[in-house]
Amino acid sequence: MTSLTLVRRIKARPQVVFDAVTTAEGIAHWWGPDAGPVLLSESDPRVGGRYRVRFRMLDRTEHESSGEFLEIARPERVVLSWRWTGGLEDPGESRIEITLRAVPEGTELTFTHSRLYDEDSRRGHEKGWTGSLDKLEAHFAGVAAAG
Amino acid sequence: MVNYKERLDRTFAALVDPTRRAILARLERKDGASISELAEPFAIKLPAVMKHLDVLDEAGLVTRSKSGRTVTVRLRPQPMREALEWLRRYEHFWSRSLDRLTAYAESKDTEARRRGR
């Protein structure tokens, strides 16, 4: 439950998607939840290299996140550390893993954002966390579905 | 007044333990159970169950009410909803971002092919 997985099928070759995901120019074109602009995009896509993204949302709030490239294998896989920078809510460092698989129409992208909360207290509890909370989540999904 | 971040911390810390999740799951199926009823399925002693209930109570996930010698435990779903909403914000963020990524990558690919690359 503290991880999130999304899948997209993209009509573009894996290397094109990979560069869109990892380069500063690429990131500037898509990062952010609405049509608000990316104000700053820096990226050094190699293991140990860092990235930083700042964007403004349509409600005029600005947000920044940054992290490090932990693994990189063009054009198949990239793993990043990620955290909000300087925000009021900083739940700590989390992990993003993106894998790209060539499919006939282009690329299947699998995006996983994990360790979203309180990793320290969860060490050793990794197993069992996701599966058993799914049921609870399913139950409450009905209640909170409005969001 | 406990702030939002502290509440989330408590909720997630409470939810991290499998026994506590099992207690909550049981209360979902049948709300309002006595402590001994709750302890039944677990191979742990009553005091251990009480400790788990303390943590759940502090996180606001259950309430306990005493009537005579019986303590009735009830589910309080509000903090759980809050935690799920928090997670949903991430889902929204990435879902929209990936839609934009998809559109961008597709236009880049088309552009590259047009140039014969």
Interface residues (C-beta under 8 A of the other chain):
Chain A: M1 T2 L4 L6 R8 I10 K11 A12 R13 V16 V17 D19 A20 V21 G26 H29 W30 W31 G32 P33 D34 L88 E89 P91 G106 T107 L109 F111 H113 L116 Y117 D118 S121 R122 H125 G128 W129 S132 L133 K135 L136 E137 H139 F140 A141 V143 A144 G147
Chain B: Y4 K5 L8 D9 F12 A13 L15 V16 D17 P18 R21 A22 L24 A25 E28 P77 M80 R81 L84 E85 L87 R88 Y90 E91 H92 F93 W94 S95 R96 S97 L98 D99 R100 L101 T102 A103 Y104 A105 E106 K108 D109 A112
